[in-house]
Structures are given as structure tokens and as C-alpha cells.
Amino acid sequence: MSEADSVSLDAHKWLYQPLDCSVLLYRDADAARRTFAYSAEYVKTTTDDPIEGFAFFDQTIELSRRFRALKLWLSIRYHGLAAFRAAIAENLAQANSLAELIEETSSLELLAPVELSAVCFRWSDGDGDMLNELNDAVLRSVNQAGRVWLSNASVRGTAGLRACITNHRTTEQDVRRVVDEVLSAASRVTARTL
């Protein structure tokens, strides 16, 4: 971060907010103003007060916008930072738990170390030449079943599955269900291909 000009964070992930809430930090706010500010008379502030005169629209694409930050501010004020820290710690533990379950399952394989909440893995109990295609089919089957949601992953050219745990309501049962659903989908996919 020490070398970044700006950092954008999706608050809908580990700050558990709705999708259109994000955080954008600038090292140099003047760079944002030079990029986005519009100098028409009707949008100029009429006060020098640093609080009242601050124009959000001078630092973003949108000229008019909702008070999106209110959601995040209210959540932090209501729940407190300790609640967010605890939920994030729980998500990290759940990601590691999922990785352990994958390693204990002979037909599954981790594709990358689990460092945060993303767990990239694949079903590996099939024809080696067809594993990428089979994992794509397993992914479609898992998501069509609708009991868990996974996204695709590609790790060094290997197609796989990606579970990203960023929900404060995720339970250990949900984590175990990921493995069960992948194995069930793999059975359906291989039954169709035989």
C-alpha cells in the first residue's frame, strides 16, 4: 500500500455491506479532483468550511449520488469494529476448515495455498486430459443445484473451483456442504459422460 496512488476496497466483502458500497482511498486527493472535478457555476461550493464545503462529486465519476457510505458507517457504529474482526476471523477459520476437508478427500485437490478466504481447488478423480472440462461441468452442476455457489478458478492453467467465504452468516455446515455438493455434482457429471 505504501506505493499505491489509490486503493479501492469492496465493502461488500469483508465489511459485509450491500454491493454498491465501496471504499476508495487516495494518497493525493488533488489527483482525484483534477480528474473528476467539474467547474460549472452550479456545482461550486459556496463555503470555505472544510466539512460543509467538501464536495464528494469532485472526487468521483458521479456528479450526484446517494449517501452510500452511510450503510458502512451505521454498521460500524452499531456493531463495532470487534464484531467485524470476529466475523473476519471466523471466515478465515472456515476457509482453512474447507481446505482441510478438501485435503482429506481423495478425489479433491487444493490448487493454491489458502491465505485469506478464497479456496481454489478441483475435482481430480477423472481422466487427466479432461479434468479442466470436467471441472467446468462440475462447477455448472453445483451452481445449478443452487445449494452452494462457487466461482471458477484458473491456477497456472488448471481449471478449478473457487469458494470465497465472506459472509458473516456462513456456518461449518455450509463449509461441509461445499465438499458434499462438489462430490455430488462430480457423480452427476461423470454419469453423463460414461
Stockholm file with secondary structure:
# STOCKHOLM 1.0

chainA/1-194         MSEADSVSLDAHKWLYQPLDCSVLLYRDADAARRTFAYSAEYVKTTTDDPIEGFAFFDQTIELSRRFRALKLWLSIRYHGLAAFRAAIAENLAQANSLAELIEETSSLELLAPVELSAVCFRWSDGDGDMLNELNDAVLRSVNQAGRVWLSNASVRGTAGLRACITNHRTTEQDVRRVVDEVLSAASRVTARTL
#=GR chainA/1-194 SS CTTCSEEEEETTTTTCCCTTCEEEEESCHHHHHHHHCCCCGGGCCSCCCTTTTCCGGGGSSCSSCCCTHHHHHHHHHHHCHHHHHHHHHHHHHHHHHHHHHHHHSTTEEECSCCCSSEEEEEECSSCGGGHHHHHHHHHHHHHHHTSSCCEEEEETTEEEEEEECCCTTCCHHHHHHHHHHHHHHHHHHHHHHC
#=GC SS_cons         CTTCSEEEEETTTTTCCCTTCEEEEESCHHHHHHHHCCCCGGGCCSCCCTTTTCCGGGGSSCSSCCCTHHHHHHHHHHHCHHHHHHHHHHHHHHHHHHHHHHHHSTTEEECSCCCSSEEEEEECSSCGGGHHHHHHHHHHHHHHHTSSCCEEEEETTEEEEEEECCCTTCCHHHHHHHHHHHHHHHHHHHHHHC
//
